[in-house]
């Protein structure tokens, strides 16, 4: 019986090894299939990501070109500092206009005084010339 028990133990061990091998083999096959599926999905995802990244880079390049064009177009436009340097404020303009009005008013007064003096001078000359003719 010793021999039979030994043979039974070997048979159990061989069946155990064969069973373990079968389970491991099926598990490895399933893992290989899962890995292949993962690789194919990963490559398709990588292609999609590459396509999307390329599209985003193209959009970025287009936006950079548009920014360069806009910067070139707006380089001649006035900004607030240039406008303040070139133009006067409304208050300053009003002050300049008031000064011009005052200068014009003073000039008109001086012109009127000169006209009056010229009239007086003409009267004097005409009186002098008429008196001088009468005396001759």
LOKEVO-796942 format. One record per residue (C-alpha): residue number from 1; residue in one letter; x negated, z negated, y negated. Coordinates in pm, whole numbers, plus 32768, in hexadecimal, padded with zeros to 4 digits. Last residue first. Layout:
BEGIN
R_n_res_u_w_v
R_NUM_a_X_Z_Y;
...
END
This chain:
BEGIN
R_n_res_u_w_v
R_136_x_816E_93B6_390B;
R_135_x_820A_9262_38F6;
R_134_x_8336_92CA_39BF;
R_133_x_825A_9346_3AD1;
R_132_x_81A1_91F9_3AE9;
R_131_x_82E7_9137_3AF3;
R_130_x_8363_9214_3C13;
R_129_x_821B_91EF_3CCA;
R_128_x_8218_9078_3C9D;
R_127_x_8382_9052_3D0A;
R_126_x_8346_912E_3E39;
R_125_x_8211_906B_3E8D;
R_124_x_82BE_8F1E_3E61;
R_123_x_83EE_8F8D_3F26;
R_122_x_830B_9015_4035;
R_121_x_824E_8ECB_403F;
R_120_x_8393_8E06_4053;
R_119_x_840C_8EE7_416A;
R_118_x_82BB_8EC1_4215;
R_117_x_82D5_8D48_41F0;
R_116_x_8430_8D4A_428A;
R_115_x_83BE_8E2F_439F;
R_114_x_8293_8D4B_43DB;
R_113_x_8379_8C1D_43F0;
R_112_x_845C_8CD9_44E2;
R_111_x_832E_8D3D_45B4;
R_110_x_82BA_8BD3_45B9;
R_109_x_8414_8B60_4626;
R_108_x_8423_8C6E_4731;
R_107_x_82CA_8C06_47B0;
R_106_x_8337_8A9C_47BF;
R_105_x_8470_8AFF_4883;
R_104_x_83A7_8BE1_496C;
R_103_x_82A7_8AD0_49A8;
R_102_x_83BE_89D8_49EE;
R_101_x_846A_8ACC_4ADB;
R_100_x_8322_8B11_4B8C;
R_99_x_82E4_899D_4BB3;
R_98_x_8443_8972_4C3C;
R_97_x_8403_8A8F_4D33;
R_96_x_82BC_89F0_4DA2;
R_95_x_836A_88A2_4DD4;
R_94_x_8481_8948_4E9E;
R_93_x_837C_89F4_4F77;
R_92_x_82CA_88AA_4FB0;
R_91_x_8413_880A_5019;
R_90_x_8464_892B_5103;
R_89_x_8310_890F_51A9;
R_88_x_81FB_8A02_5160;
R_87_x_8186_8B14_5246;
R_86_x_8039_8B7E_52D4;
R_85_x_7FA5_8A2F_533E;
R_84_x_80F3_89A2_53AD;
R_83_x_8134_8ADD_5479;
R_82_x_7FDC_8AD0_5516;
R_81_x_800C_8965_557C;
R_80_x_816E_899E_55FE;
R_79_x_810E_8AC7_56D4;
R_78_x_811E_8C29_565D;
R_77_x_8126_8D43_5755;
R_76_x_7FF4_8E1E_5782;
R_75_x_7F85_8D78_58C5;
R_74_x_80EC_8D85_5943;
R_73_x_80CD_8EDA_59E4;
R_72_x_7F7C_8E91_5A83;
R_71_x_7FF6_8D41_5B02;
R_70_x_812F_8DE6_5B8A;
R_69_x_8064_8EEF_5C3E;
R_68_x_7F7E_8DE5_5CD4;
R_67_x_80AC_8D15_5D3B;
R_66_x_814D_8E45_5DDF;
R_65_x_800D_8E89_5EA3;
R_64_x_7FFF_8D1E_5F12;
R_63_x_816C_8D33_5F7B;
R_62_x_8129_8E6B_604A;
R_61_x_7FFF_8DC0_60EF;
R_60_x_80D4_8C8E_613D;
R_59_x_81E6_8D68_61CD;
R_58_x_80E5_8E1C_62A6;
R_57_x_8058_8CCD_6312;
R_56_x_81B8_8C57_636B;
R_55_x_81F9_8D92_6439;
R_54_x_80AC_8D67_64EA;
R_53_x_8103_8BFE_6536;
R_52_x_8257_8C66_65BF;
R_51_x_81BB_8D6F_66A0;
R_50_x_80AE_8C7D_6715;
R_49_x_81B7_8B74_675B;
R_48_x_8289_8C6C_6821;
R_47_x_8158_8CDD_68E6;
R_46_x_80FA_8B72_692A;
R_45_x_825D_8B2B_699D;
R_44_x_824A_8C56_6A89;
R_43_x_80F8_8BDA_6B06;
R_42_x_817E_8A7A_6B36;
R_41_x_82B2_8AF4_6BEC;
R_40_x_81D4_8BC1_6CD5;
R_39_x_80E3_8A9E_6D06;
R_38_x_8200_89A6_6D3F;
R_37_x_82A1_8A88_6E40;
R_36_x_8153_8AB0_6EEF;
R_35_x_8120_8935_6EE6;
R_34_x_827D_88F6_6F6F;
R_33_x_8239_89EC_7089;
R_32_x_80EA_8941_70D0;
R_31_x_8196_87EB_70C7;
R_30_x_829D_8866_71C0;
R_29_x_818E_88F1_72A3;
R_28_x_80CA_87AA_7289;
R_27_x_8204_86E2_72E3;
R_26_x_824D_87C4_740A;
R_25_x_80E5_87A0_7484;
R_24_x_80E7_8628_744E;
R_23_x_8226_8600_7517;
R_22_x_81A7_86E4_762D;
R_21_x_8051_8637_7635;
R_20_x_80F6_84E1_7640;
R_19_x_81D1_8551_775F;
R_18_x_80A9_85E9_781B;
R_17_x_7FDC_84AD_77E3;
R_16_x_80FB_83CE_7850;
R_15_x_813C_84A7_7983;
R_14_x_7FC7_8493_79DA;
R_13_x_7FC7_8318_79A3;
R_12_x_80FE_82EB_7A77;
R_11_x_8065_83C4_7B8B;
R_10_x_7F1F_82FF_7B78;
R_9_x_7FDE_81B7_7B8F;
R_8_x_80A7_823C_7CB2;
R_7_x_7F67_82A7_7D5D;
R_6_x_7ED5_814F_7D38;
R_5_x_8010_80B3_7DB9;
R_4_x_8000_819A_7EDF;
R_3_x_7E9C_8142_7F30;
R_2_x_7EDD_7FD7_7F24;
R_1_x_8000_8000_8000;
END
